[in-house]
Amino acid sequence: MRNGPVAGFLFAHGGRPARRLMFLEFAQEILLLMDSPVMTIDVAHPPLGAKALDAALLDAWGIVRNSSRLRILKIVHGYGSSGVGGTIRQEVRNWAFANRRRFKGIIEGEEYNLNQELTQALRMEVGNFYDSDLSAGNAGITVIWVK
């Protein structure tokens, strides 16, 4: 069992051992996410209009660019209900292409895996971090590696 502030809190508040272990695992995952170099924004739930989408993407890019910790912008845009990719997905990817000089790379979610060269380069430079979308083939996201 781990020691430290989370473990101390659990023992001080008298949880059962199984609950303590589950909470410790959950807390450890949260701490990993807090240290993550990834900022995730969801522009599909609820869907944003074109102007609001552009503003949200620029704001998020600015936050990542000016952060000492963040290096990656992950955009959740959804795949769309048509079965061929949605409007928001296309708008996000068009925005990323139009602004590509601001980025080290753009990785479409369906290509975001360890066999892809850009993903390998990103993880070599940024370091290993937990990402549930890695190798998931998720066409509903776009990953942007910010300069």
C-alpha positions, 0 to 999 in steps of 0.5 A: 500500500502506498504512503502519502497524502492520499493514503493518509486521507483514506486511512484517517477516514476509515475506508474499507481496504478494497475501497481504499485500493480502488481510490488509490488507483483512481487518485494515481490516474488523476495525478498522472493526468494532472502531469500530462502534457495534453490539453483536451477540449471537446468542441462537439458536445454540445456542438459549436458554431463556426465562429465559436469553434474558431475562437475555442481552437485559437484560445486552446492553442494559445494556452498550450503555446504559453504553458511550460507544461502543455505541449499537445492539444487534443481536440474531441470533435466527434465523428458525426452521425452521417457515417462519413465524418461530421462537419465539426470534424472537417472544420477542425481539421481544416483549421489545423491545416490552415494553421499548420505553421504553428504546429510541429505536427497534426495527427488524425485520431485514426492514425494516432498510434505508436507505429506512426512516425509523428506519434513516435517523434512526439512521444520521444520529445514530450515523453511517455504519458497516459493517453486512452486514445493512443492506438484506439483508432479514434476518428473523433479526435485530432491531436496537435503537437504545438511548437 
